[in-house]
Amino acid sequence: MIVYEPFWRTLKAKKISTYYLIYKCNISSSTIGRIRKGQPLTTTTINDLCRILNCRIEEIAQYVPSDADQTL
């Protein structure tokens, strides 16, 4: 399961608000909503967030094993 807890820590550490991402960087409010709900993001969106926040992917998302993961 992909979790976005690192994203919130990165925003706080860099003193960047979701308002800034939405209104100054053109990240859609639905994308912020997807992050809040732990829903999937495209790699393009993750790339955009890394570029905007000047950070590594590990500072946006993290994989955490879960029993809810689909069986392979």
N, C-alpha and C positions, 0 to 999 in steps of 0.2 A: 504494500500500500504506500502510495506517495503522500507525504504530509508536507504542509507548507509552513510549519512552525519557524523554520529558519528565515523565511521571508519576513515575518513580523519582527523578528529580532534584528534583522538587517535594516529594516525601515527605522526602527527605534534607534539603533546605533548611528545611523547616518542622518537622523533627525529629518526624515522625509515623511510626509503625510500621504494618505491615499488621495486626498484632495489634490495635492501636487501632481501625483501620477495621472489622475483623471483629467484635470484641467490644463496642466502645463505640458504633459508628456503624451497626451492622447491615448492613454490606456483606458479601455472602456470600463464603465462601472460594472458591467456584467462580468468582466474578467476579474475584477476585485471580488465580486460576489462569488465567483467560482472558487477563488482562492479561499475565501472565508468558509465555504461549504466543503472544502477538500475535494472538489471535483477536478477532473482532468484538464490540463492545459496543453496547447500545442507546443512543439519545440520552438516554433517561431515566436510565440509569446514569451516563453522562458528566455529565449535569446534576447528579445527586446528588453525584458526586465533586467537581465544581467548587464546589458549595455547601458541602460539608464542608471542603474545603481552602481555601475562599475564594480561588479563582484563576480564571483565564481558561481556555478550552478548549485554547488553545495550550500551556498548562502541564500538560496531560493527554495529548494526542495530537498527532501530526504526520503530514502526508501526505508520503510519499517516493515519487516515481515508480519503478516497477519493471517489468521485462520480464515478471514473473509476473502482472501485472494482466490481467484479462480484456479481450479485445478488444471495443471498442464499435462 
